[in-house]
Amino acid sequence: MGIVVNLDVVLARRKMRSKELAATIGITEANLSLLKSGKVRGVRFETLAKICAALECQPGDILEYRREAEDG
């Protein structure tokens, strides 16, 4: 997948723990862990907005597109 989740980087810059963010935005630590690891197939805009508000960042700080190597 070409989308990379940099949530752990943003959390570290804000000196916030996953547990604190999960409580602030109202999701389980398990779901936040899945999001951080990129093992989810999607994220609701509402959840993304809550994360950005809590971390005072933009969606582009959390999500990054990386072109995949082409087979050839």
Secondary structure by P-SEA (a helix, b strand, c coil): cccccaaaaaaaaacccaaaaaaaacccaaaaaaaaacccccccaaaaaaaaaaacccccccbbbbbccccc
